[in-house]
Amino acid sequence: MKHRIFHSHDLLQRLPLDAPRLGVDVDTLREAYDWMLAHNVVFEEKGRPTEGVRCYVAYVDIEKRIEHPLARAYYALLRDELPIGFVPLYGLNWATVVDRWRRGWEQAYNILINKIPSHNLRLAWLRIGGARIGKNTSVWRNTEVLGIEGLRIGHNTCIGWHCQIDARAGLTIGDNVTVASHTLMIAGGHDLNAPEFWAVGAPIRIDDYAWITTRCILLAGAHIGEGAVVAANTVVNKRVEPYTIVAGEGAKVVGTRGRGLNYKVGGKGLFALFH
């Protein structure tokens, strides 16, 4: 299998740091890393000129199937650095039970709970499902969430109506962020060149004071910098620099935003109808 999720850039460069954590020397870890590349445990692909090599790890939790002892330990280390729930090897095991429970909890939210006009009840459901959501933050009605356990939202942030939040590859939203209605945040995709159509994911990050206006689409790997603005109907799959305004095809910079922002958006009362 080649289902994979983005981990970081240039893993080779951090082998000298990881080797002591695993109790081995760098050359030994390099041999294990090469084995992992050859056996579809880690993956590399050329990134944008400013990025370096993009490194992925197997998205299905294959730890128990990795024969190479050091490769198995290194995979576990890399896996545990990602704040998401990996897809288990399905079968008669506890990991499958937990995953099925999470997916059922998630579907109950998307089918029923997200329509209930109680702000606190909706947030409580998400938190019990594994989401970490700060104080005075609101997620308005009819917004769907996938991968609840991979969702991280800061304080005083507002997610509008009818959004879709895909956190299966990790979605981190900072403080005082505004996400307008009908926005899609999709952290996953597929390898179009593979006959097997392997799943490929990368986390999405939105920093403090960013404003995502209506009907935007944030794709896997998008990183919206502090105070940045994404204009309506814009598609973003890259880094947007802090305090810039992007719009149109290719999310081109069309302006800048003033700094020194000091405002709060966010929470609603216990039974705030229509929210």
Secondary structure, 3 states (H helix, E strand, C coil): CCCEEEEEECHHHHHHHHHHHHCCCHHHHHHHHHHHHHCCCEEEEECCCCCCEEEEEECECCHHHCCCHHHHHHHHHHHHCCCCCCECCCCCCHHHHHHHHHHHHHHHHHHCHHHCCCHHHHHHHHHHCCCEECCCCEECCCCEEECHHHEEECCCCEECCCCEEECCCCEEECCCCEECCCCEEECEEECCCCCCCCEEECCEEECCCCEECCCCEEECCCEECCCCEECCCCEECCEECCCEEEECCCCEEEEECCCCCCCCCCCCCCCCCCC
